[in-house]
Amino acid sequence: MNNNKTKFDQNAPDCQSSERRSFLGKSVMAAGAVAAVPVIAGAPQAADAAVIKKIDMGSRAANRRSRAFDLRYDAAVAQANIPLPAHPDNRDEANYSKKIGSFTKALPHNEYGEVDIKAFRQLIRALRFGKNDYYEAIPMGGARKLANPQAAYMYSLEGADCHALAMPPAPAFSSEDEIAEIVEVYWHALLRDVPFSDYATHPLAAAAVADLNRFAFFQNRFPGGVTTENLFRGETQGDLVGPYISQLLLKDVPFGAKAVTQTYDIDIAGLDFMGSYEEWLDVQRGNVPGASVFDSSQRFIGDGRALGSYVHTDFSYQAYLCAAQIIAGGLGINPWAPNLPYVGSATQGAFVSFGGPDLLSLIAKAAHEGLKAAWFQKWQVHLRLRPETFGGRLHNHLTGARNYPIDASIYDVNVFEETRARTGTYLLPMAYPEGSPTHPAYPAGHAVIAGACTTVMKAFFNNDAVIPDPVMAANNGLNLQSYTGDDLTIGGELNKLAANIALGRDIAGVHWRTDGVDGLKLGEQVAIRILADIKRVYIESFDGFTFRGFDDTTINV
């Protein structure tokens, strides 16, 4: 795959240029046809002098329609003027003839978990030309289907087109950064049942810190290095303050006339999957040989097992729908950004614009547009393999079954031998019986949604407002306890919520750190472009949205 081209063939039959010309022609005709609208016989002629009409429908309707067209046109022009980005990948697909560094799950695989090359070529053919018949011709290895690869071609009518947003390449298969990331994912697995609040004193947490600090990858992300205080956390200031889990995943959710307590079905402690090589291989071929088992009691999220369970069964924008309800109606404070139009009004309140319905619809919109951007990057650019697949490569390499170009830093850490001592193999213990979804790893869809939805909320809410009465989960997860440390702000806890959701998928074993962290940044781009378009439709006097990004810089839209 060329570093600056996607798999999609720009010369494939698409007819987009002719369709665009046709659309613009029809639009111009529609705009020019306004004056030709006939007068309806028998229409009211003279209004009662005592009646003051709020709108003169006859004279203003045409102007309104013309203005609506202008808004759509100006928004389209603004998005069309976004510079076309390059889409570099990590070169793993081009570098390895056996495609050992690429996503191949659910296709046929040999006894080493290496993909059938003819099947892989058919997948690439389908991705390149985008024809349904080509997708239907892909040989499959088991019962599972590929997860919606054609969604990578969807267009966007609000915000930037998903192909106009870019990401850096993921770490390469043979790089030391790839080992740094997989070491963290293995430690996630070994610490799943340890409460986050116990990390400071737990010997496995200390061992994880020692392993991670061997890598520049983590030294560069956490100035001063990894500690038990920032272990497995996100990389914003908000992530590093207070309990590991965001208040927005713990506090009761106002849901109309009912308050919903955030206790959830949690996978039973100690139950991991793909512990045997046969099971691992079966899953790579697209089968699901096991099943989840839930604990007898619902619990609050207080450890990796609980967080991984939550992000296994949540719907796309569940966490953000709940978070918006908590912030808007469950904190007992005025949470709205001070620059929104109605905050200081003596006569008007926000609702359809700048109020709850406006925000909730934007959260849903951001989630969907975020998925479009994620799916383009996953299928058309990166095709990054999942951690579970790398775990199989690692197992075969360390046992001598195969010789892969894996960085020698694998011999400098303790986690792989710690895993073998616990499970009998070097395979990655997985939280889900099916392992990862059947779409590529980079970026994480959960992360892109998280970045987009939390950015929309940061635009509407006061980022600096302090959350009252903060809590944390008890070690057994059955109740909440008061937290009495540093103040927790809405902006900080929204950042933490985004990281909890993104990195929770890492804890389950289905993603890498960069899938999540870079996915959040892509989602932020998606939301900023949506907000830029949405700003055009407001009639209120409004200078724009202002909030802090994931890099803590101030963003003005």
C-alpha positions as CSV (number, residue, x, y, z in Angstrom):
1,M,0.0,0.0,0.0
2,N,1.4,3.4,-1.0
3,N,2.1,5.7,2.0
4,N,0.1,8.5,0.5
5,K,-2.8,6.6,-1.0
6,T,-5.7,4.7,0.5
7,K,-6.9,1.3,-0.6
8,F,-9.9,2.9,-2.2
9,D,-9.2,3.3,-6.0
10,Q,-9.8,6.9,-6.8
11,N,-10.3,5.9,-10.5
12,A,-12.8,3.1,-9.7
13,P,-16.3,3.6,-11.2
14,D,-17.9,6.0,-8.7
15,C,-19.6,8.7,-10.8
16,Q,-19.1,11.2,-8.0
17,S,-18.0,14.1,-10.3
18,S,-21.0,13.8,-12.5
19,E,-23.3,13.4,-9.5
20,R,-21.9,16.5,-7.9
21,R,-22.4,18.5,-11.2
22,S,-25.9,17.3,-11.4
23,F,-26.6,18.2,-7.7
24,L,-25.2,21.7,-8.2
25,G,-27.2,22.2,-11.4
26,K,-30.4,21.1,-9.6
27,S,-29.6,23.4,-6.7
28,V,-29.1,26.4,-8.9
29,M,-32.3,25.6,-10.8
30,A,-34.1,25.4,-7.5
31,A,-32.7,28.7,-6.3
32,G,-33.6,30.3,-9.6
33,A,-37.1,28.9,-9.5
34,V,-38.2,30.8,-6.4
35,A,-39.7,33.6,-8.5
36,A,-41.8,31.2,-10.5
37,V,-43.9,29.9,-7.6
38,P,-47.5,30.6,-8.6
39,V,-49.9,32.7,-6.5
40,I,-52.7,30.4,-5.2
41,A,-56.2,31.6,-6.2
42,G,-58.4,32.5,-3.2
43,A,-55.5,33.1,-0.8
44,P,-56.1,35.7,1.9
45,Q,-55.6,39.2,0.6
46,A,-55.8,41.7,3.4
47,A,-55.1,40.9,7.1
48,D,-57.3,42.3,9.8
49,A,-55.7,45.6,10.9
50,A,-55.9,44.5,14.5
51,V,-53.7,41.4,13.8
52,I,-50.0,41.9,13.8
53,K,-48.4,39.0,12.0
54,K,-45.1,37.8,13.4
55,I,-43.9,36.7,9.9
56,D,-45.1,37.9,6.5
57,M,-45.1,34.4,5.1
58,G,-45.7,35.5,1.5
59,S,-42.7,37.8,1.2
60,R,-40.3,36.0,3.6
61,A,-40.7,32.4,2.5
62,A,-38.6,32.8,-0.6
63,N,-35.9,34.7,1.2
64,R,-35.8,32.0,3.9
65,R,-35.4,29.3,1.4
66,S,-32.7,31.2,-0.4
67,R,-30.9,31.8,2.9
68,A,-31.1,28.1,3.9
69,F,-29.6,27.2,0.5
70,D,-26.8,29.7,1.1
71,L,-26.0,28.3,4.5
72,R,-25.8,24.8,3.1
73,Y,-23.7,26.0,0.2
74,D,-21.3,28.0,2.4
75,A,-20.8,25.0,4.7
76,A,-20.1,22.7,1.8
77,V,-17.6,25.2,0.3
78,A,-15.9,25.5,3.7
79,Q,-15.5,21.8,4.1
80,A,-14.4,21.4,0.4
81,N,-11.6,23.9,1.1
82,I,-10.0,21.7,3.8
83,P,-6.6,20.7,2.4
84,L,-6.5,17.1,1.3
85,P,-4.4,15.2,3.8
86,A,-1.9,12.4,3.2
87,H,-2.9,9.1,4.8
88,P,0.4,7.3,5.7
89,D,0.4,3.8,7.2
90,N,3.0,1.9,9.1
91,R,4.1,-0.1,6.0
92,D,3.3,-3.5,7.7
93,E,1.1,-4.6,4.8
94,A,3.8,-3.8,2.2
95,N,6.7,-5.2,4.3
96,Y,5.5,-8.7,5.0
97,S,4.5,-11.1,2.2
98,K,2.6,-13.3,4.7
99,K,0.8,-10.3,6.1
100,I,1.8,-11.1,9.6
101,G,1.4,-7.4,10.7
102,S,-2.0,-6.8,9.1
103,F,-5.6,-7.4,10.3
104,T,-6.8,-10.7,8.9
105,K,-9.3,-12.0,11.5
106,A,-12.2,-14.1,10.3
107,L,-10.4,-15.1,7.1
108,P,-8.9,-18.6,6.6
109,H,-5.6,-19.1,8.5
110,N,-3.0,-21.9,8.6
111,E,-1.9,-23.7,11.7
112,Y,0.4,-20.7,12.7
113,G,-2.5,-18.2,12.4
114,E,-1.2,-16.8,9.2
115,V,-3.8,-15.7,6.7
116,D,-4.5,-17.5,3.4
117,I,-3.0,-15.1,0.9
118,K,-5.7,-15.6,-1.7
119,A,-8.3,-14.7,0.8
120,F,-6.4,-11.6,1.9
121,R,-5.9,-10.4,-1.7
122,Q,-9.7,-10.7,-2.3
123,L,-10.3,-8.6,0.8
124,I,-7.9,-5.9,-0.5
125,R,-9.6,-6.1,-3.9
126,A,-12.9,-5.4,-2.3
127,L,-11.5,-2.6,-0.2
128,R,-9.9,-1.0,-3.2
129,F,-12.9,-1.1,-5.6
130,G,-15.7,-1.0,-3.1
131,K,-18.0,-3.3,-5.0
132,N,-20.5,-5.5,-3.1
133,D,-19.8,-8.5,-5.4
134,Y,-16.1,-8.4,-4.4
135,Y,-17.0,-8.4,-0.8
136,E,-19.3,-11.3,-1.2
137,A,-16.5,-13.3,-2.8
138,I,-14.2,-13.0,0.2
139,P,-13.4,-16.5,1.6
140,M,-14.3,-16.7,5.3
141,G,-12.6,-18.9,7.9
142,G,-15.5,-19.4,10.3
143,A,-18.9,-18.2,11.4
144,R,-18.2,-14.6,12.0
145,K,-18.6,-11.9,9.4
146,L,-16.4,-8.8,8.7
147,A,-17.7,-5.8,10.5
148,N,-19.2,-3.4,7.9
149,P,-16.1,-2.5,5.8
150,Q,-18.2,-0.7,3.2
151,A,-19.0,2.0,5.9
152,A,-15.5,3.4,5.1
153,Y,-17.1,4.9,1.9
154,M,-20.0,6.8,3.6
155,Y,-20.2,10.5,3.0
156,S,-21.0,13.2,5.6
157,L,-23.3,16.1,5.0
158,E,-22.5,17.8,8.3
159,G,-18.9,18.3,9.4
160,A,-15.9,17.2,7.4
161,D,-16.0,14.3,5.1
162,C,-14.5,11.3,6.9
163,H,-11.8,11.0,4.2
164,A,-10.6,14.6,4.9
165,L,-9.3,13.9,8.4
166,A,-5.9,12.3,9.0
167,M,-4.0,10.3,11.7
168,P,-0.4,9.5,12.2
169,P,0.7,5.9,11.3
170,A,0.4,3.3,14.1
171,P,3.6,1.8,15.5
172,A,5.0,-0.8,13.1
173,F,5.0,-4.6,13.8
174,S,8.8,-4.8,14.2
175,S,9.2,-1.6,16.3
176,E,10.1,-1.2,20.0
177,D,7.0,1.0,20.4
178,E,4.9,-2.0,19.4
179,I,6.5,-4.1,22.1
180,A,5.9,-1.2,24.6
181,E,2.2,-1.3,23.7
182,I,1.8,-5.0,23.9
183,V,3.6,-5.2,27.2
184,E,1.0,-2.8,28.6
185,V,-1.9,-4.8,27.2
186,Y,-0.5,-8.0,28.8
187,W,-0.2,-6.2,32.2
188,H,-3.8,-5.0,31.7
189,A,-4.8,-8.7,31.5
190,L,-2.8,-9.7,34.5
191,L,-4.2,-6.9,36.6
192,R,-7.9,-7.1,35.5
193,D,-9.2,-8.2,38.9
194,V,-7.1,-5.8,41.0
195,P,-9.1,-2.7,42.1
196,F,-7.7,0.5,40.7
197,S,-7.5,1.9,44.2
198,D,-5.1,-1.0,45.2
199,Y,-2.5,-0.2,42.5
200,A,-0.4,1.8,45.0
201,T,0.3,-1.3,47.1
202,H,-0.1,-4.2,44.8
203,P,3.1,-6.1,43.8
204,L,1.8,-6.8,40.2
205,A,1.2,-3.1,39.7
206,A,4.7,-2.4,40.8
207,A,6.0,-5.0,38.4
208,A,4.0,-3.5,35.6
209,V,5.5,0.0,36.4
210,A,9.0,-1.5,36.2
211,D,8.4,-3.1,32.8
212,L,6.7,0.0,31.2
213,N,9.5,2.3,32.4
214,R,12.0,0.4,30.2
215,F,10.4,2.0,27.2
216,A,10.9,5.5,25.8
217,F,7.3,5.2,24.5
218,F,6.0,5.6,28.1
219,Q,8.7,7.9,29.3
220,N,7.7,10.4,26.6
221,R,4.0,10.2,27.5
222,F,4.3,10.5,31.2
223,P,7.0,13.0,32.3
224,G,8.8,11.5,35.2
225,G,7.8,8.0,34.1
226,V,5.0,5.6,34.9
227,T,4.1,5.3,38.5
228,T,1.3,3.3,40.3
229,E,-0.5,6.7,40.4
230,N,-0.7,7.1,36.6
231,L,-0.6,3.4,35.6
232,F,-2.9,2.6,32.7
233,R,-4.4,6.1,32.8
234,G,-5.1,8.5,30.0
235,E,-2.7,11.3,29.1
236,T,-4.6,14.6,29.9
237,Q,-4.4,16.5,33.1
238,G,-8.0,15.5,34.0
239,D,-7.0,11.8,33.7
240,L,-4.3,12.2,36.4
241,V,-6.5,13.8,39.1
242,G,-8.7,11.8,41.5
243,P,-10.1,8.3,41.2
244,Y,-9.3,6.2,38.1
245,I,-12.9,6.1,37.0
246,S,-14.7,9.3,35.9
247,Q,-17.5,10.6,38.1
248,L,-19.7,10.3,35.0
249,L,-19.5,6.5,35.1
250,L,-20.4,6.4,38.8
251,K,-23.0,9.0,39.7
252,D,-26.8,8.3,39.3
253,V,-28.2,9.2,35.8
254,P,-31.3,11.3,35.7
255,F,-33.5,9.5,33.1
256,G,-36.7,11.4,32.9
257,A,-38.8,10.6,36.0
258,K,-36.3,7.9,37.1
259,A,-32.8,8.0,38.5
260,V,-30.6,5.1,37.2
261,T,-27.9,3.7,39.4
262,Q,-24.7,2.9,37.5
263,T,-24.3,-0.7,38.6
264,Y,-23.7,-3.2,35.7
265,D,-23.5,-6.8,34.9
266,I,-19.8,-7.7,35.3
267,D,-17.9,-10.7,33.9
268,I,-17.0,-13.1,36.7
269,A,-13.5,-12.6,38.1
270,G,-10.7,-14.7,36.8
271,L,-12.5,-15.9,33.7
272,D,-10.2,-15.2,30.7
273,F,-10.3,-16.7,27.2
274,M,-7.9,-17.9,24.5
275,G,-5.7,-19.5,27.0
276,S,-5.0,-22.5,24.7
277,Y,-3.4,-22.3,21.3
278,E,-6.3,-24.2,19.7
279,E,-8.8,-21.8,21.0
280,W,-6.7,-18.8,19.9
281,L,-6.5,-20.2,16.3
282,D,-10.2,-21.0,16.2
283,V,-11.0,-17.4,17.1
284,Q,-8.6,-16.0,14.5
285,R,-10.5,-18.1,11.9
286,G,-13.7,-16.4,12.9
287,N,-15.3,-18.7,15.5
288,V,-16.4,-18.1,19.1
289,P,-15.7,-21.2,21.2
290,G,-16.5,-19.8,24.6
291,A,-19.1,-17.7,26.4
292,S,-19.1,-14.9,29.0
293,V,-20.3,-15.5,32.5
294,F,-21.6,-12.7,34.7
295,D,-21.1,-12.3,38.4
296,S,-24.2,-12.9,40.5
297,S,-24.3,-9.2,41.7
298,Q,-24.3,-6.1,39.6
299,R,-21.4,-3.8,40.6
300,F,-20.0,-0.3,40.2
301,I,-16.9,0.0,38.0
302,G,-13.9,-0.2,40.2
303,D,-11.5,-2.6,38.4
304,G,-10.4,-3.5,34.9
305,R,-12.7,-6.5,34.7
306,A,-15.7,-4.2,35.4
307,L,-14.6,-1.5,33.0
308,G,-13.9,-4.1,30.3
309,S,-17.4,-5.6,30.8
310,Y,-19.0,-2.1,30.5
311,V,-17.3,-1.4,27.1
312,H,-18.2,-4.9,25.9
313,T,-22.0,-4.3,26.0
314,D,-22.5,-0.5,25.8
315,F,-24.1,1.0,22.8
316,S,-22.3,3.6,20.7
317,Y,-22.9,6.8,22.7
318,Q,-24.4,5.4,25.9
319,A,-21.7,6.8,28.2
320,Y,-22.1,10.3,26.7
321,L,-25.9,10.3,26.8
322,C,-25.7,9.4,30.5
323,A,-22.9,11.9,31.1
324,A,-24.9,14.8,29.5
325,Q,-27.9,13.9,31.7
326,I,-25.7,13.8,34.9
327,I,-24.1,17.2,34.1
328,A,-27.2,19.0,33.0
329,G,-29.5,17.7,35.7
330,G,-27.8,15.6,38.3
331,L,-25.1,17.8,39.9
332,G,-27.2,20.5,41.4
333,I,-25.1,23.3,39.8
334,N,-25.4,25.5,36.7
335,P,-23.1,23.5,34.4
336,W,-23.5,25.5,31.1
337,A,-20.7,27.3,29.4
338,P,-20.8,31.0,30.4
339,N,-20.5,32.2,26.8
340,L,-23.7,30.4,25.6
341,P,-26.4,32.9,24.6
342,Y,-29.1,32.3,27.2
343,V,-27.0,31.9,30.3
344,G,-27.5,35.5,31.4
345,S,-30.9,36.1,29.8
346,A,-33.7,37.5,32.0
347,T,-36.5,36.5,29.7
348,Q,-35.4,33.4,27.7
349,G,-34.2,29.9,28.4
350,A,-32.3,27.6,26.1
351,F,-34.0,24.5,24.7
352,V,-34.2,23.7,21.0
353,S,-31.1,25.8,20.6
354,F,-28.3,25.7,23.2
355,G,-30.3,23.5,25.5
356,G,-30.7,19.8,26.2
357,P,-32.4,18.7,23.0
358,D,-29.7,20.5,21.0
359,L,-26.9,18.9,22.9
360,L,-28.3,15.4,22.9
361,S,-28.9,15.4,19.1
362,L,-25.3,16.6,18.6
363,I,-24.0,13.8,20.8
364,A,-25.7,11.3,18.6
365,K,-24.5,13.0,15.4
366,A,-20.9,13.2,16.7
367,A,-21.0,9.5,17.5
368,H,-22.1,8.5,14.0
369,E,-19.7,10.8,12.2
370,G,-16.9,9.6,14.5
371,L,-17.6,6.0,13.4
372,K,-17.4,7.0,9.7
373,A,-14.0,8.6,10.3
374,A,-12.9,5.6,12.3
375,W,-14.0,3.1,9.7
376,F,-12.2,4.9,6.9
377,Q,-9.0,4.8,8.8
378,K,-9.4,1.2,9.9
379,W,-10.3,-0.4,6.5
380,Q,-8.9,2.0,4.0
381,V,-5.6,3.1,5.5
382,H,-4.2,1.1,8.4
383,L,-5.5,-2.5,8.6
384,R,-3.7,-2.8,11.9
385,L,-3.7,-6.2,13.5
386,R,-5.3,-6.7,16.9
387,P,-3.2,-7.3,20.1
388,E,-4.6,-10.9,20.4
389,T,-3.1,-11.7,16.9
390,F,0.2,-10.2,17.9
391,G,0.0,-12.4,21.0
392,G,-0.2,-15.4,18.8
393,R,2.8,-14.2,16.8
394,L,4.7,-13.7,20.1
395,H,3.8,-17.2,21.3
396,N,5.0,-18.8,18.1
397,H,8.2,-16.8,18.1
398,L,9.1,-17.5,21.8
399,T,8.3,-21.2,21.5
400,G,10.4,-21.5,18.3
401,A,7.5,-22.5,16.0
402,R,8.2,-19.4,13.8
403,N,10.8,-16.7,13.5
404,Y,9.2,-13.2,13.3
405,P,10.8,-9.8,13.0
406,I,9.8,-8.9,16.6
407,D,11.9,-6.3,18.5
408,A,14.4,-7.9,20.9
409,S,13.1,-5.8,23.8
410,I,10.6,-8.7,24.5
411,Y,13.5,-10.3,26.3
412,D,14.0,-7.3,28.6
413,V,10.6,-7.5,30.4
414,N,9.0,-9.9,32.8
415,V,5.3,-9.9,31.7
416,F,5.5,-12.6,29.1
417,E,7.1,-15.2,31.5
418,E,4.6,-14.0,34.2
419,T,1.8,-14.8,31.7
420,R,3.2,-18.2,30.8
421,A,3.5,-19.1,34.5
422,R,-0.1,-18.2,35.0
423,T,-1.7,-19.7,31.8
424,G,0.9,-22.1,30.4
425,T,1.3,-20.1,27.1
426,Y,2.6,-16.8,25.9
427,L,-0.9,-16.0,24.4
428,L,-2.7,-12.8,25.6
429,P,-5.4,-13.6,28.1
430,M,-8.6,-12.1,26.6
431,A,-11.6,-10.8,28.6
432,Y,-14.1,-11.6,25.8
433,P,-14.8,-15.1,24.4
434,E,-14.8,-13.8,20.8
435,G,-11.7,-11.7,21.4
436,S,-11.7,-8.5,19.3
437,P,-14.4,-7.4,16.8
438,T,-13.9,-8.4,13.2
439,H,-12.6,-5.0,12.1
440,P,-9.0,-3.6,12.2
441,A,-7.6,-2.1,15.4
442,Y,-6.5,1.5,14.5
443,P,-8.2,3.7,15.6
444,A,-10.5,2.3,18.2
445,G,-14.1,3.0,17.3
446,H,-15.0,3.5,21.0
447,A,-12.2,6.0,21.3
448,V,-13.2,8.1,18.2
449,I,-16.8,8.2,19.5
450,A,-15.5,9.2,22.9
451,G,-13.4,12.0,21.5
452,A,-16.2,13.3,19.4
453,C,-18.9,13.2,22.0
454,T,-16.9,14.6,24.9
455,T,-15.7,17.4,22.7
456,V,-19.3,18.4,21.9
457,M,-20.1,18.3,25.7
458,K,-17.0,20.4,26.5
459,A,-18.3,23.0,24.0
460,F,-21.7,23.3,25.8
461,F,-20.6,22.9,29.5
462,N,-18.4,25.0,31.8
463,N,-15.1,23.1,31.7
464,D,-13.9,24.7,35.0
465,A,-17.1,24.0,37.1
466,V,-16.3,21.8,40.1
467,I,-18.2,18.5,40.5
468,P,-19.8,18.4,44.0
469,D,-19.7,15.4,46.3
470,P,-17.3,13.2,44.3
471,V,-17.3,9.4,44.8
472,M,-15.4,6.3,44.0
473,A,-16.3,2.6,43.9
474,A,-15.5,0.5,47.0
475,N,-13.1,-2.3,46.3
476,N,-15.8,-4.9,46.1
477,G,-17.8,-2.7,43.7
478,L,-21.0,-3.1,45.6
479,N,-21.3,0.5,46.9
480,L,-19.8,4.0,46.5
481,Q,-17.5,5.9,48.9
482,S,-16.8,9.6,49.2
483,Y,-13.7,11.0,47.5
484,T,-12.0,13.8,49.4
485,G,-9.0,14.7,47.3
486,D,-8.3,17.5,44.8
487,D,-11.3,19.2,43.0
488,L,-12.7,17.4,40.0
489,T,-13.9,19.6,37.2
490,I,-16.4,18.9,34.4
491,G,-13.8,19.3,31.7
492,G,-11.3,17.0,33.5
493,E,-13.9,14.3,34.2
494,L,-15.1,14.5,30.6
495,N,-11.5,13.9,29.5
496,K,-11.3,11.1,32.0
497,L,-14.5,9.6,30.7
498,A,-13.2,9.5,27.2
499,A,-10.0,7.8,28.3
500,N,-11.9,5.3,30.5
501,I,-13.9,4.2,27.5
502,A,-11.0,4.1,25.1
503,L,-8.5,2.4,27.4
504,G,-11.1,0.1,28.9
505,R,-11.0,-1.6,25.5
506,D,-7.3,-2.0,26.0
507,I,-7.8,-3.6,29.4
508,A,-10.1,-6.1,27.7
509,G,-7.2,-7.0,25.3
510,V,-8.9,-5.8,22.1
511,H,-6.9,-2.6,21.5
512,W,-3.5,-0.9,21.8
513,R,-2.9,2.4,23.6
514,T,-2.4,4.4,20.4
515,D,-5.7,3.0,19.1
516,G,-7.3,4.8,22.0
517,V,-5.2,8.0,22.4
518,D,-4.9,8.8,18.7
519,G,-8.6,7.8,18.3
520,L,-9.6,10.4,20.8
521,K,-7.8,13.1,18.8
522,L,-9.5,12.0,15.6
523,G,-12.8,12.2,17.3
524,E,-12.0,15.7,18.5
525,Q,-11.4,16.7,14.9
526,V,-14.7,15.3,13.9
527,A,-16.5,17.2,16.6
528,I,-14.8,20.5,15.8
529,R,-15.9,20.3,12.2
530,I,-19.5,19.5,13.2
531,L,-19.6,22.4,15.6
532,A,-18.3,24.7,12.9
533,D,-21.2,23.7,10.7
534,I,-23.7,23.9,13.5
535,K,-22.6,27.4,14.5
536,R,-24.0,28.6,11.1
537,V,-27.6,27.7,11.8
538,Y,-28.0,29.7,15.1
539,I,-29.8,33.0,14.9
540,E,-28.8,34.1,18.4
541,S,-26.0,36.5,18.9
542,F,-23.1,34.1,19.6
543,D,-19.4,34.4,19.3
544,G,-18.8,30.7,19.1
545,F,-17.8,27.7,21.2
546,T,-14.7,27.8,23.4
547,F,-13.3,24.8,25.3
548,R,-10.0,23.0,26.0
549,G,-8.8,20.2,23.8
550,F,-7.2,17.0,24.8
551,D,-3.8,18.7,24.6
552,D,-5.1,21.3,27.0
553,T,-4.9,24.1,24.4
554,T,-7.9,26.5,24.1
555,I,-10.1,25.8,21.0
556,N,-12.4,28.4,19.5
557,V,-15.0,27.3,17.0
